[in-house]
Structures are given as structure tokens and as C-alpha cells.
Amino acid sequence: MDANPNAGGPVPVTPNPAPGDHAAEVSALKSWVRENAVSLVITVVAVALVVRYLDPIDTLKVVLGLGLIIFIHELGHFLAAKWCDVHVKTFSIGFGPAVPFCSYKWGETTYMVGIIPLGGYVSMIGEGDHGGEEEGEEDPRSFRKKTVGQRMLIISAGVVMNMILGMACFVAAYLHGVQEKPAVVGTVESGSAAWRVGIRADDDIVQIGSRKNPYFDDIRPIVMATQKGEVVPVTVVHAGQTSPVDLTPEPLRDEGARFPTLGVTPPSRLTLLSLKQPGFKPVVPGSPAASASVPLEGGDRLVAMTDPDKPGEVTPIKPDPRAPDAGPDMEDFYRRMVRLAGQPVTLRVERRGQTIDSVVKPAYRADLGVRMQMGKVVALRRGGPAETAGVLAWSEDQPNQGDVIKTVKLPEPGGKQTWFAAGEIKNADPGVTVQKLDPVLLPLELKKWFDRVEAAKEPNRTVKLEVFRREGHQEKATAELSVPYDAAYRYDRETVMLPNSPTPLGGLGLAYWIDGVVFDVDPSGPAAGRLNPGDTVTAVRFKTATADGTEKLGEWEELKANQWAFAEATLQSRPPFRVELKVQRKDGGAVEEVTLEGREDLRWPTDDRGLVWAYDVRIQKATDIGDAISLGAWRTARFVRGIYMTLYATAFGRVSAKTMSGPLTIANVSYKFAGEDFWQFLLFIGMISVNLAVVNFLPIPVLDGGHMVFLLLEKILGRPVPERLFAAAMYVGLALILSLMVFVISLDIRKLFFGWF
């Protein structure tokens, strides 16, 4: 970003003493030290912090990389100005006083590195304050004396140079080979746009919009560009099939999401995440994986594990059917983990040429001893069993609609039945076992039931639902709805990650909210004596374990009445399963804070043991320089389009402003890339360079784009814009930019130092 610090003029240069005049040399050195004392102290402190807490080599890469972006931008302005014969006073990388020993005057121009590394500038005669200073009026080499076309060239040269640099980085990276996440679905968010149209984990997305054979990173900019109510064409190939299926999901910006999404995550591979950070381990602290018999390390590649069909044996995981050379199949691993829930699992990993076996203990659900109130059905899978059976879902257009499940009736082998009921059922048939309907446990109960009927080869797999349905101003129980269970969803990976996400029953094709209202309390559970029926949970915050064994207390997260599913899912993912609740007591009583610690529920083993996997990637490599240029141009265009789409969606409220990042986040991400892989770091530098070009050319006064607007007006009007108007616009633009900087830096601080997202 350019600024115009003409008021300060060139940085003073201490006169050089005569050769051999020792006293004068000492005096000049002392004078220089006094003048730059603050800069020297800041520099020494910064270097000391880098040496103490960071890798100096990686830090140097970041400084050089980001410095290159700024240098190239300002070099564009400088070269264009020289070509147009404009008198350049200062060429600076960074703002403020010069870094010690980083200021030099050559000819008419002072070259310097400023101590504030947030940009740079080229100061020209006749540019500041709309060129109104006296020297700008008299000097024939003044910026303002040049034609409008020449001034446009000078103003736009920085942006052009950044675009060239970005594309050059992309071309170089593609010649080496770029890691791209394949457009394969890793998990599906419950109730999301993808979930509603039947997109499932392990599906291949072969086209989205007009983009054929996309990579995963192509999905977001296309989805973010949609308007509310607009659908995006998606063609998928379901796992294990070959025929493509055309779908039309409507991207949703649900509560808790910062932009419209399909609700799918990238695929993972069976290699544990590796990060060049002191003390990093690819496991969730406090989980069974964190206490494996042989400690697991980043980069470990899983090749074999316990076989559920051959207890006691470790067998190889089958190759990924899409790319056998890419490694073992995540779907095979997941199915094994589901079947081995409650049992120790031996993981065989490859590590630096050796094969190592490590045993991971079982994991169990954390139980708070409280049963919450069933909420409304809010999502149906298009053409799924529940929709076909006539189940009604809540919608924004029909907020009074939405069935509430009262009773679930399951056929058992031998003609018996199991009923899960929200209320009390009397005089049930002797062949019926009646249990309490717990909305949190219902998905687990259905999966366990399906395993029973599958093992017994029971042909009847139709679930009967009894629901409450509002008709007018009254709610009344409807007749039973018969919903066939879809066995294809037994092993599907449906997640609850957002505050408003519902709880899925994938086999039935419906998802429902869980209200944060206590229905009843287990008298022997953790909530006994702390919660009572009718209490409403209004906020939660979680305590999580850290790698060094300490605990970290998160921030309070407000919960709406229907968002308990999110609180439950978050609790299960954060050992040691301690949570604080804000509770509104029954009938409008006082709001109190309650602390609970989940107990291990041995009835419900889980498949997640706390392993942290790396994303799956494919190498996209150019065949020759022509192909590299084509791929580089395509990536540049994709990134530019994505930036403008994001800005557009932010302006119209489809994307949250909290998605923005500032200089601290950029530096942090750069540091991580610099320590991991040079070519990924080069890609990141290219993206930042293109981002700088796009943002700097926005029509905002102070930025290059704002100056271009005034030049266009001058061309149209035949005279410069009045100085008062120009000055006022500059002040407004400066205030806007400073406000934006304060906003994004505050976001950076909260993200980096307080774990807020």
C-alpha cells in the first residue's frame, strides 16, 4: 500500500567527515547513534525476540519474501516515474525513520528501509497534497506536470509489477509441482446444502458451476459468489460408482458460518500431520492417541492396522481406489475404526524407513448425566426416506412448521420391538421394550439397532416415527410415519461443527435440533444437584487440555435455544471434557454458572481416538514452460476472482468481515509455510503479491486505485479535481484505511493469542 509522506521529505543524511579526521569520524558516529537510538533499541529487541522464540532462518525467509513483494510494487512506481522523467525524492520499503545503516542517497534519490514494515512508498516531486507545493509548481520534472496518461502509468505500475510477480511465483511453482487438494468430500456438515441434496463423504466432485475437474480450492470462490436462494450446479460421482450425478444445492450461510458454504470438508490422507513447531504432536491432547504405547509423530504413514474380521491380526489397509499410488484408503480405515470401537487398536506406521507398531486404547463418549429436550426436524435429504414418508421440516419461510419426534419404534429380530419415547408410555405390548428417548444418543441407538438386525438378517428395517406436528395454533400427535432405514449411510461421516447444526439421522434422511432445555437429570450423574428439569443453558465455555498437560479455558459462547447439538459435539472433541454452563433456572429464575465434568460412558465407545491427519494432496505439475504459464495464468485469475467475490459478498452481508486477516496473520502463515516447504511458501508469496495488487487498486482514496479515479475524473473534466475535494477525499480514505488496519490487527491478535475464531 502506497502512502505519500512528502511533508517529512527525505531522511536526513549525516555529513561525511573528511578522510583521516578521526575526531570528526567519532563525533559523526556519536551523532548518528543519538539520532537513531530508538531505532537501534527496537532493532536489537526485535532480533533478540526472533532468536529466542523463532527460527532465524525461517524468519529471514519471511522478511525477504514479504519484503520482495513490497520492493517489486514500489519498484514498479519508481521505474515508471524514471521512464516518464519524474524527479523521485525517496524510495522506501517500510514507513517511519530508516532502519540503522539502511538509508543511502544516490544522485537525487534517497533509498531507505523504514522501521515500520507495513508497506512502502515512492515520494515524487509534485505528488503530495495534490501537487500543490511550490517545488511541484516550478519543477518541469514534477509528477503533476506530466500528462494524465503518464501519471496513470506511474500509479498503475506497482499493481502491474505485483501481478507479474504473483504469476511468476505460480509459474515457478507449477514447473516444480504444486500440491492441490483433490475435490473429494472428506466429511459432510449435518443439515448443510450438500447434506440436503445427498452429497456424501468420499464422493468425487467432477464439476461445479462451469469449472470441470476442479480441485477443492476451486469450490469456495464459486459458492461464495452465489446470492441467497441461488443454486449452484454440482456433478458428483458417488463413492464406489462410476456414473456422474447432477445435483443443484443451494449454498447456505448458516449461523456460525462466515460465508455461504456447501458444507463439505477436504479429504484427509493416512499420514499424521507434521508441523515445524516446537512440541507439536499430531494428536489431540488428553486423547487415547496422546498416550499410545509408542508415541506417534508427525509424518507417520499408516499402512496397516487391527483387522476387525481377524481379531488379533494386523493387516494392510487397502489402497485408495482413486489413486492407488497416493497411499492407503481413508474409507477402509474409517470403517475399521467404527467396527473396532471399544477395543484397543494396533496401528502400524512407516517412519523414516522403519515400521513401528503402536497400540491405541479405546475412547468413550463423555456423559454429563443430563437428557435434553428434542427439537424440531430442520433438514431433510432430497428424495430421502423421511421426505418420502411425509416428515415435515422447519424452514425460515415456515417457522411454525417442523415435526418434533415423540416416539421412535424399531423392529427387532424375532418380532419384538424397541421403542424410544420422549414421555411415559403405559400398557405397551409385552414384546415391546420401552426406553427413554435421548436426542443426543438417538443416532447411536439407531446404528446399534441396524447392526443387530443386519447380523440377524432381519428383513424388516422400517422405522416408525410418531411426531408432534403443529396445525394452526395447536400441536397434536400425528399417525405413525413409516421410514425405511437406508443402510448406505451406516458408515457415513456426518459432522456437527456449527452452532446451528442439527443432529443427523443419515439412515432416515433427516436432521433435528436439540433444544438447550433440560428434560431430566440422571440422579447418579455429574449434573445431579447442579441442573434441574426446565433449566435452559444459555452459554457454554470449554476447558481443553494442552500438549504440556495444563488446561486452557476458552471464551463464553452464547447458545440459542436450539443449539445444544453444537455444545455436545464440541464437548466430545475436547478432553478432559470439562465444561462451564450459564443456566437460566426454570420459570425465569436467576442465571447461574455451573461446572460439569463428563464421565466415561462405557456403553458408547467412539471411533475417534484423537489422531490428527494431514490433508490429502495431489501433485499438479506443468509438462513444459507453456503449460506452466497457462496454469499460472489460470491460478492468478482464480485468485483475483476469489478476492473480488469475497469483497462483493462481504459488502452484501453474505460473508462475515471476520474472515479478514491482517499483517500479523499474514506474517504467521508465512512463517509456517517458510518452515514447511519452499514451493508452498513461494505459492503463498504469489498469492500475497496478487492480493496486494487487487486490494491496492480498489477505488479508495490514498490507495493507487483512488488516485486512478481522480486521474480519470481529470481526464473527463479536462482539469484537476479541486484541491479541497482531493484533500478531503484523502483524509476520508486515510481514516478508512487506518480503521480497517485497527480492525484486522485486532482480529489477528484475538486469533493468534486468544484462540478466537
Secondary structure, DSSP 8 states (H G I E B T S, - for coil): -----TTT-S--------TT-HHHHHHHHHHHHHHTHHHHHHHHHHHHHHHHHS-HHHHHHHHHHHHHHHHHHHHHHHHHHHHTT--EEEEEEEEEEEEEEEEEEETTEEEEEEEEEEEEEEEETTTGGGGTSHHHHH-TT-GGGS-HHHHHHHHHHHHHHHHHHHHHHHHHHHHH-EEE-BSB---EETTSHHHHHT--TT-EEEEETTEES-BGGGHHHHHHT--TT----EEEE-TT--S-EEE----B--TT-SS-B--B---EEEEE----STT--SB-TTSGGGG-SS---TT-EEEEEEETTEEEEEEE--B-SS-GGG-B-HHHHHHHHHHTTTS-EEEEEEETTEEEEEEE--EEEEE-SEEEEEEEEEEE-TT-HHHHHT-----SS-TT---EEEEEEEE-GGG-EEEEESS---S--TTEEEEE--TTTHHHHHHHHHHHHHHTT-S--EEEEEEEEEETTEEEE---EEEE--GGGTT--EE--STT--EEETTTTEEEEEEEEEEEE-TTSTTTTT--TT-EEEEEEEEEE-TTS-EEE---EE--TTBHHHHHHHHHTSTT-EEEEEEE-TTT--EEEEEEE-EEEEEEEES---B-EEE--EEE--SSHHHHHHHHHHHHHHHHHHHHHHHHHHHTTSS-GGG---HHHHHHHHHHHHHH-HHHHHHHHHHHHHHHHHHHTSS-TTSHHHHHHHHHHHHHHSS---HHHHHHHHHHHHHHHHHHHHHHHHHHHHHHHH---
